[in-house]
Amino acid sequence: MRPVTLIACSPPPIEEERLYRFVDVLDAIAGESGKTVPQVALNWLLRRPTVSSVLIGARNEVQLRENLGAVGWQLDDEQVARLDEASTVMPPYPYWNGQFAERNPPPVTARL
């Protein structure tokens, strides 16, 4: 039997200022809505048109219950717009400058 090799994965690099800006918006919306930051984040992710599934990593029943509190309610359009704006990054090539637009339609941005 061959030994199993575990590969440690690290998240992709992200600018700290952008990360903090996004967390600040999450925190503000959590305060406005009476929800927790994880609930707001998961609710927003579930509304994203390009997200097909969300995996949660609850370590205990308390975290599981909190994460399940992300469903059964919706962020309003203004809150979603704030989160979208805070998370916006420059589109990758070839979208970044509109070049080849006729051959490369823009990424999906429609809301459900």
DSSP file (Angstrom, degrees, kcal/mol; ACC not computed):
  #  RESIDUE AA STRUCTURE BP1 BP2  ACC     N-H-->O    O-->H-N    N-H-->O    O-->H-N    TCO  KAPPA ALPHA  PHI   PSI    X-CA   Y-CA   Z-CA
    1    1 A M              0   0    0      0, 0.0     0, 0.0     0, 0.0     0, 0.0   0.000 360.0 360.0 360.0 133.0    0.0    0.0    0.0
    2    2 A R        -     0   0    0      1,-0.1     2,-0.1     0, 0.0     0, 0.0  -0.587 360.0-110.4 -83.4 142.5    1.3    3.4   -1.0
    3    3 A P        -     0   0    0      0, 0.0     2,-0.4     0, 0.0    -1,-0.1  -0.399  30.8-117.5 -69.6 149.3    1.5    6.2    1.6
    4    4 A V        -     0   0    0     -2,-0.1     2,-0.6     2,-0.0     0, 0.0  -0.741  23.1-150.6 -88.1 130.8   -0.9    9.1    1.2
    5    5 A T        -     0   0    0     -2,-0.4     2,-0.5     2,-0.0    -1,-0.0  -0.907   5.9-151.3-104.3 123.2    0.7   12.4    0.7
    6    6 A L        -     0   0    0     -2,-0.6     2,-0.6     2,-0.0    -2,-0.0  -0.792   6.0-152.0 -93.9 133.9   -1.2   15.4    1.9
    7    7 A I        -     0   0    0     -2,-0.5     2,-0.4     2,-0.0    -2,-0.0  -0.920  12.5-135.2-107.5 121.9   -0.7   18.7    0.1
    8    8 A A        -     0   0    0     -2,-0.6     2,-0.4     1,-0.0    -2,-0.0  -0.625  21.4-156.9 -76.6 127.5   -1.1   21.8    2.1
    9    9 A C        -     0   0    0     -2,-0.4    -1,-0.0     0, 0.0    -2,-0.0  -0.875   4.8-161.6-106.7 136.6   -3.1   24.4    0.1
   10   10 A S        -     0   0    0     -2,-0.4    -2,-0.0     1,-0.1     0, 0.0  -0.878  28.4-103.1-113.2 151.4   -3.0   28.0    0.8
   11   11 A P        -     0   0    0      0, 0.0     3,-0.1     0, 0.0    -1,-0.1  -0.252  48.0 -88.1 -67.4 159.7   -5.6   30.5   -0.4
   12   12 A P        -     0   0    0      0, 0.0     2,-0.0     0, 0.0     0, 0.0  -0.337  55.0 -92.1 -64.2 150.8   -4.8   32.7   -3.4
   13   13 A P        -     0   0    0      0, 0.0     2,-0.3     0, 0.0    -3,-0.0  -0.328  47.7-175.5 -64.6 146.4   -3.0   36.0   -2.5
   14   14 A I        -     0   0    0     -3,-0.1     2,-0.2    -2,-0.0     3,-0.0  -0.996  33.6-102.3-143.5 143.6   -5.2   39.0   -1.9
   15   15 A E     >  -     0   0    0     -2,-0.3     4,-2.3     1,-0.2     5,-0.2  -0.489  28.3-139.9 -66.3 129.2   -4.4   42.6   -1.2
   16   16 A E  H  > S+     0   0    0     -2,-0.2     4,-2.9     1,-0.2     5,-0.2   0.892 100.4  54.5 -60.3 -40.7   -4.9   43.2    2.5
   17   17 A E  H  > S+     0   0    0      1,-0.2     4,-2.3     2,-0.2    -1,-0.2   0.911 109.7  47.2 -61.2 -41.8   -6.5   46.6    2.0
   18   18 A R  H  > S+     0   0    0      2,-0.2     4,-2.2     1,-0.2    -1,-0.2   0.912 112.4  50.3 -64.4 -42.7   -9.1   45.1   -0.4
   19   19 A L  H  X S+     0   0    0     -4,-2.3     4,-2.5     1,-0.2    -2,-0.2   0.938 112.4  45.8 -60.8 -48.6   -9.8   42.2    2.1
   20   20 A Y  H  X S+     0   0    0     -4,-2.9     4,-2.4     1,-0.2    -1,-0.2   0.880 110.5  54.1 -64.3 -38.2  -10.3   44.6    5.0
   21   21 A R  H  X S+     0   0    0     -4,-2.3     4,-1.7    -5,-0.2    -1,-0.2   0.913 111.1  45.9 -60.7 -43.1  -12.5   46.9    2.9
   22   22 A F  H  X S+     0   0    0     -4,-2.2     4,-2.5     2,-0.2    -2,-0.2   0.911 112.2  49.8 -67.4 -42.9  -14.7   43.9    2.1
   23   23 A V  H  X S+     0   0    0     -4,-2.5     4,-2.7     1,-0.2    -2,-0.2   0.873 107.7  55.4 -64.6 -36.5  -14.8   42.7    5.7
   24   24 A D  H  X S+     0   0    0     -4,-2.4     4,-2.3     2,-0.2    -1,-0.2   0.907 109.4  46.4 -61.8 -41.3  -15.8   46.2    6.8
   25   25 A V  H  X S+     0   0    0     -4,-1.7     4,-2.5     2,-0.2     5,-0.2   0.920 112.1  50.7 -67.2 -43.3  -18.7   46.2    4.5
   26   26 A L  H  X S+     0   0    0     -4,-2.5     4,-2.3     1,-0.2    -2,-0.2   0.929 111.7  48.4 -56.8 -45.3  -19.7   42.7    5.7
   27   27 A D  H  X S+     0   0    0     -4,-2.7     4,-2.1     2,-0.2    -2,-0.2   0.898 111.1  49.5 -64.3 -42.1  -19.6   43.9    9.3
   28   28 A A  H  X S+     0   0    0     -4,-2.3     4,-2.0     1,-0.2    -1,-0.2   0.920 112.8  46.6 -63.6 -43.9  -21.6   47.0    8.5
   29   29 A I  H  X S+     0   0    0     -4,-2.5     4,-2.3     2,-0.2     6,-0.3   0.869 109.2  55.1 -68.2 -36.2  -24.3   45.0    6.8
   30   30 A A  H  X>S+     0   0    0     -4,-2.3     4,-1.5    -5,-0.2     5,-1.1   0.920 109.2  48.1 -60.8 -43.1  -24.4   42.4    9.6
   31   31 A G  H  <5S+     0   0    0     -4,-2.1    -2,-0.2     1,-0.2    -1,-0.2   0.893 113.1  47.7 -64.0 -40.3  -25.0   45.2   12.0
   32   32 A E  H  <5S+     0   0    0     -4,-2.0    -2,-0.2     1,-0.2    -1,-0.2   0.870 119.1  38.6 -66.9 -37.6  -27.8   46.7    9.9
   33   33 A S  H  <5S-     0   0    0     -4,-2.3    -1,-0.2    -5,-0.1    -2,-0.2   0.564 103.0-121.7 -95.4  -9.9  -29.5   43.4    9.3
   34   34 A G  T  <5S+     0   0    0     -4,-1.5     2,-0.2     1,-0.3    -3,-0.2   0.686  75.2 118.5  75.0  16.7  -29.1   41.8   12.7
   35   35 A K      < -     0   0    0     -5,-1.1    -1,-0.3    -6,-0.3     2,-0.2  -0.594  67.7-102.3-106.3 171.2  -27.2   38.9   11.2
   36   36 A T     >  -     0   0    0     -2,-0.2     4,-2.4    30,-0.2     5,-0.2  -0.514  31.6-108.8 -89.5 163.6  -23.7   37.7   11.7
   37   37 A V  H  > S+     0   0    0      1,-0.2     4,-2.7     2,-0.2     5,-0.2   0.926 120.3  50.3 -58.0 -46.8  -20.8   38.3    9.3
   38   38 A P  H  > S+     0   0    0      0, 0.0     4,-2.7     0, 0.0     5,-0.2   0.894 110.0  51.2 -60.2 -37.4  -20.7   34.7    8.2
   39   39 A Q  H  > S+     0   0    0      2,-0.2     4,-2.4     1,-0.2    -2,-0.2   0.916 111.8  46.3 -64.9 -42.4  -24.5   34.7    7.6
   40   40 A V  H  X S+     0   0    0     -4,-2.4     4,-2.5     2,-0.2     5,-0.2   0.931 113.6  49.0 -64.5 -45.5  -24.2   37.8    5.4
   41   41 A A  H  X S+     0   0    0     -4,-2.7     4,-2.4     1,-0.2    -2,-0.2   0.925 114.0  44.9 -61.3 -45.8  -21.2   36.4    3.5
   42   42 A L  H  X S+     0   0    0     -4,-2.7     4,-2.4     2,-0.2    -1,-0.2   0.901 112.2  51.7 -67.0 -40.1  -22.9   33.1    2.8
   43   43 A N  H  X S+     0   0    0     -4,-2.4     4,-0.8    -5,-0.2    -1,-0.2   0.911 111.6  47.8 -62.1 -41.8  -26.2   34.8    1.8
   44   44 A W  H >X S+     0   0    0     -4,-2.5     3,-0.8     1,-0.2     4,-0.7   0.924 111.1  50.5 -64.7 -44.5  -24.3   37.0   -0.6
   45   45 A L  H >< S+     0   0    0     -4,-2.4     3,-1.1     1,-0.2    -2,-0.2   0.896 105.0  56.8 -60.4 -40.3  -22.4   34.1   -2.1
   46   46 A L  H 3< S+     0   0    0     -4,-2.4    -1,-0.2     1,-0.3    -2,-0.2   0.738 106.6  51.2 -64.6 -21.6  -25.6   32.1   -2.6
   47   47 A R  H << S+     0   0    0     -3,-0.8    65,-0.6    -4,-0.8    -1,-0.3   0.582  82.1 110.7 -89.3 -11.8  -27.0   35.0   -4.7
   48   48 A R    X<  -     0   0    0     -3,-1.1     3,-1.3    -4,-0.7    63,-0.1  -0.462  65.3-142.6 -68.7 130.3  -23.9   35.2   -7.0
   49   49 A P  T 3  S+     0   0    0      0, 0.0    -1,-0.1     0, 0.0    60,-0.1   0.742  99.0  50.3 -67.0 -22.3  -24.8   34.1  -10.5
   50   50 A T  T 3  S+     0   0    0     58,-0.1     2,-0.6    59,-0.0    -2,-0.1   0.411  89.8  92.1 -96.9   3.1  -21.5   32.4  -11.0
   51   51 A V    <   +     0   0    0     -3,-1.3     3,-0.1    -6,-0.2    -1,-0.0  -0.872  46.0 177.0-100.0 118.2  -21.6   30.4   -7.8
   52   52 A S        +     0   0    0     -2,-0.6     2,-0.3     1,-0.3    -1,-0.1   0.729  67.5   1.3 -93.0 -23.9  -23.1   27.0   -8.2
   53   53 A S        -     0   0    0     -8,-0.0     2,-0.5     2,-0.0    -1,-0.3  -0.987  58.1-143.0-159.1 156.2  -22.6   25.7   -4.6
   54   54 A V        -     0   0    0     -2,-0.3     2,-0.5    -3,-0.1   -12,-0.0  -0.990  12.9-155.9-125.8 125.2  -21.2   26.9   -1.3
   55   55 A L        -     0   0    0     -2,-0.5     2,-0.3     2,-0.0    -2,-0.0  -0.874   9.9-156.6-101.0 128.7  -19.4   24.5    1.0
   56   56 A I        -     0   0    0     -2,-0.5     2,-0.1     2,-0.0     8,-0.0  -0.793   9.0-153.2-104.8 149.9  -19.4   25.3    4.7
   57   57 A G        +     0   0    0     -2,-0.3     2,-0.2     6,-0.1     7,-0.1  -0.410  24.0 171.8-118.3  55.9  -16.7   24.2    7.1
   58   58 A A        -     0   0    0      1,-0.1     3,-0.1    -2,-0.1    -2,-0.0  -0.458  18.3-166.4 -68.4 132.9  -18.5   24.1   10.4
   59   59 A R  S    S+     0   0    0     -2,-0.2     2,-0.3     1,-0.1    -1,-0.1   0.611  70.1  10.7 -93.5 -14.6  -16.5   22.5   13.2
   60   60 A N  S  > S-     0   0    0      1,-0.1     4,-2.2     0, 0.0     5,-0.2  -0.923  86.4 -90.3-153.5 176.7  -19.3   22.1   15.6
   61   61 A E  H  > S+     0   0    0     -2,-0.3     4,-2.8     1,-0.2     5,-0.2   0.861 120.0  56.8 -64.5 -36.7  -23.1   22.4   16.0
   62   62 A V  H  > S+     0   0    0      1,-0.2     4,-2.3     2,-0.2    -1,-0.2   0.939 110.1  44.3 -60.8 -47.4  -23.0   26.0   16.9
   63   63 A Q  H  > S+     0   0    0      2,-0.2     4,-2.7     1,-0.2    -1,-0.2   0.893 112.7  52.7 -64.8 -39.2  -21.1   27.0   13.7
   64   64 A L  H  X S+     0   0    0     -4,-2.2     4,-2.5     2,-0.2    -2,-0.2   0.940 110.4  46.9 -61.3 -47.3  -23.4   24.8   11.7
   65   65 A R  H  X S+     0   0    0     -4,-2.8     4,-1.0     2,-0.2    -1,-0.2   0.902 112.4  50.6 -62.2 -40.8  -26.5   26.4   13.1
   66   66 A E  H >< S+     0   0    0     -4,-2.3     3,-0.7    -5,-0.2    -2,-0.2   0.937 111.5  47.7 -62.8 -45.6  -25.0   29.9   12.5
   67   67 A N  H >< S+     0   0    0     -4,-2.7     3,-1.7     1,-0.3    -2,-0.2   0.879 106.8  56.5 -63.7 -37.6  -24.2   29.0    8.9
   68   68 A L  H >< S+     0   0    0     -4,-2.5     3,-1.4     1,-0.3    -1,-0.3   0.737  92.4  72.5 -66.6 -20.6  -27.7   27.6    8.3
   69   69 A G  T << S+     0   0    0     -4,-1.0    -1,-0.3    -3,-0.7    -2,-0.2   0.455  76.8  81.3 -70.4   0.0  -29.0   31.0    9.4
   70   70 A A  T <  S+     0   0    0     -3,-1.7     3,-0.3     2,-0.1    -1,-0.3   0.581  87.1  64.7 -80.7 -10.0  -27.7   32.4    6.1
   71   71 A V  S <  S+     0   0    0     -3,-1.4     3,-0.1     1,-0.2   -28,-0.1  -0.725  77.7  52.1-111.6 163.2  -30.9   31.1    4.3
   72   72 A G  S    S+     0   0    0      1,-0.3     2,-0.3    -2,-0.3    -1,-0.2   0.481 105.2  55.9  92.3   3.9  -34.5   32.0    4.7
   73   73 A W  S    S-     0   0    0     -3,-0.3     2,-0.4     2,-0.0    -1,-0.3  -0.945  71.0-137.1-153.8 167.3  -33.9   35.8    4.2
   74   74 A Q        -     0   0    0     -2,-0.3     2,-0.1    -3,-0.1   -30,-0.1  -0.989  16.6-119.0-136.7 144.3  -32.3   38.0    1.6
   75   75 A L        -     0   0    0     -2,-0.4     2,-0.1   -35,-0.1   -46,-0.0  -0.467  42.5-111.7 -66.3 147.9  -30.0   40.9    1.5
   76   76 A D     >  -     0   0    0     -2,-0.1     4,-2.3     1,-0.1     3,-0.2  -0.389  29.3-102.2 -80.7 168.5  -31.6   43.9   -0.2
   77   77 A D  H  > S+     0   0    0      1,-0.2     4,-2.3     2,-0.2     5,-0.1   0.845 121.2  53.4 -60.4 -36.0  -30.4   45.2   -3.5
   78   78 A E  H  > S+     0   0    0      2,-0.2     4,-2.0     1,-0.2    -1,-0.2   0.896 109.6  48.2 -67.4 -39.5  -28.5   48.1   -2.0
   79   79 A Q  H  > S+     0   0    0     -3,-0.2     4,-2.2     2,-0.2    -2,-0.2   0.911 111.7  49.5 -66.4 -42.4  -26.6   45.8    0.4
   80   80 A V  H  X S+     0   0    0     -4,-2.3     4,-3.0     1,-0.2    -2,-0.2   0.913 109.6  52.3 -61.5 -42.6  -25.7   43.4   -2.5
   81   81 A A  H  X S+     0   0    0     -4,-2.3     4,-2.6     1,-0.2    -1,-0.2   0.898 108.6  50.6 -61.8 -40.4  -24.5   46.4   -4.6
   82   82 A R  H  X S+     0   0    0     -4,-2.0     4,-2.3     2,-0.2    -1,-0.2   0.913 113.0  45.3 -63.6 -42.6  -22.2   47.4   -1.7
   83   83 A L  H  X S+     0   0    0     -4,-2.2     4,-1.5     2,-0.2    -2,-0.2   0.906 112.7  51.1 -67.5 -41.0  -20.8   44.0   -1.4
   84   84 A D  H  X S+     0   0    0     -4,-3.0     4,-0.6     1,-0.2    -2,-0.2   0.924 112.1  47.1 -60.2 -44.3  -20.4   43.7   -5.1
   85   85 A E  H >< S+     0   0    0     -4,-2.6     3,-0.8     1,-0.2    -2,-0.2   0.910 111.2  50.5 -65.0 -42.3  -18.5   47.0   -5.2
   86   86 A A  H 3< S+     0   0    0     -4,-2.3    -1,-0.2     1,-0.2   -64,-0.2   0.765 115.1  44.1 -67.4 -24.4  -16.3   46.1   -2.3
   87   87 A S  H 3< S+     0   0    0     -4,-1.5    -1,-0.2    -3,-0.2    -2,-0.2   0.449  84.3 124.3-100.3  -0.7  -15.3   42.8   -3.9
   88   88 A T    <<  -     0   0    0     -3,-0.8     2,-0.3    -4,-0.6    -3,-0.0  -0.350  35.4-179.4 -65.4 135.5  -14.8   44.1   -7.5
   89   89 A V        -     0   0    0     -2,-0.1    -2,-0.1     3,-0.0    -1,-0.0  -0.871  41.7 -81.6-126.3 163.6  -11.4   43.4   -9.0
   90   90 A M        -     0   0    0     -2,-0.3     6,-0.1     1,-0.1     5,-0.1  -0.482  56.1-111.3 -63.8 129.5  -10.0   44.3  -12.4
   91   91 A P        -     0   0    0      0, 0.0     5,-0.2     0, 0.0    -1,-0.1  -0.277  36.2-106.0 -61.2 149.6  -11.3   41.8  -14.9
   92   92 A P    >>  -     0   0    0      0, 0.0     3,-1.9     0, 0.0     4,-0.7  -0.269  59.0 -46.3 -71.6 162.5   -8.7   39.4  -16.3
   93   93 A Y  T 34 S+     0   0    0      1,-0.3     0, 0.0     2,-0.2     0, 0.0  -0.433 124.4  24.5 -60.0 139.1   -7.3   39.7  -19.8
   94   94 A P  T >4 S+     0   0    0      0, 0.0     3,-0.6     0, 0.0     5,-0.4  -0.949 122.8  54.3 -94.6   9.7   -8.9   40.1  -22.4
   95   95 A Y  G X4 S+     0   0    0     -3,-1.9     3,-1.0     1,-0.2    -2,-0.2   0.751  86.7  83.0 -74.6 -23.3  -11.8   41.7  -20.5
   96   96 A W  G 3< S+     0   0    0     -4,-0.7    -1,-0.2     1,-0.3    -3,-0.1   0.751 106.0  21.9 -59.3 -28.6   -9.8   44.4  -18.8
   97   97 A N  G <  S-     0   0    0     -3,-0.6    -1,-0.3     2,-0.1    -2,-0.1   0.300 106.4-108.6-123.4  11.1   -9.8   46.8  -21.7
   98   98 A G    X   +     0   0    0     -3,-1.0     3,-1.2    -4,-0.3    -3,-0.1   0.500  65.3 154.1  78.5   1.4  -12.8   45.7  -23.7
   99   99 A Q  T 3   +     0   0    0     -5,-0.4    -1,-0.3     1,-0.3    -2,-0.1  -0.384  66.6   9.7 -66.0 140.6  -10.6   44.3  -26.5
  100  100 A F  T >> S+     0   0    0     -3,-0.1     4,-2.0     1,-0.1     3,-1.2   0.788  78.7 155.0  62.5  31.1  -12.1   41.5  -28.5
  101  101 A A  T <4  +     0   0    0     -3,-1.2    -2,-0.1     1,-0.3    -1,-0.1   0.842  67.8  58.2 -58.6 -34.4  -15.5   42.2  -27.0
  102  102 A E  T 34 S+     0   0    0      1,-0.2    -1,-0.3     3,-0.1    -2,-0.1   0.784 115.6  35.3 -68.7 -24.4  -17.3   40.7  -30.0
  103  103 A R  T <4 S+     0   0    0     -3,-1.2    -2,-0.2     1,-0.2    -1,-0.2   0.623 122.4  45.6-100.3 -17.4  -15.4   37.4  -29.5
  104  104 A N  S  < S-     0   0    0     -4,-2.0    -1,-0.2    -6,-0.1    -6,-0.0  -0.805  79.0-153.8-128.0  89.4  -15.4   37.4  -25.7
  105  105 A P        -     0   0    0      0, 0.0     3,-0.1     0, 0.0    -3,-0.1  -0.245  34.9 -91.6 -60.3 153.5  -18.7   38.4  -24.2
  106  106 A P        -     0   0    0      0, 0.0     3,-0.1     0, 0.0   -11,-0.0  -0.218  50.4 -88.6 -64.4 156.9  -18.5   39.9  -20.8
  107  107 A P        -     0   0    0      0, 0.0     2,-0.2     0, 0.0   -57,-0.0  -0.230  56.8 -84.8 -60.0 156.1  -18.7   37.7  -17.7
  108  108 A V        +     0   0    0      1,-0.2   -58,-0.1    -3,-0.1     0, 0.0  -0.452  55.8 159.5 -65.6 128.2  -22.2   37.0  -16.4
  109  109 A T        +     0   0    0     -2,-0.2    -1,-0.2    -3,-0.1   -59,-0.0   0.347  27.4 125.8-129.7   1.8  -23.3   39.7  -14.0
  110  110 A A        -     0   0    0      1,-0.1     2,-0.3     2,-0.0    -2,-0.0  -0.319  55.6-129.7 -65.0 144.3  -27.1   39.3  -14.1
  111  111 A R              0   0    0      1,-0.1   -63,-0.1   -63,-0.1    -1,-0.1  -0.721 360.0 360.0 -93.5 146.3  -28.8   39.0  -10.7
  112  112 A L              0   0    0    -65,-0.6    -1,-0.1    -2,-0.3   -64,-0.1   0.442 360.0 360.0 -83.1 360.0  -31.2   36.2  -10.1
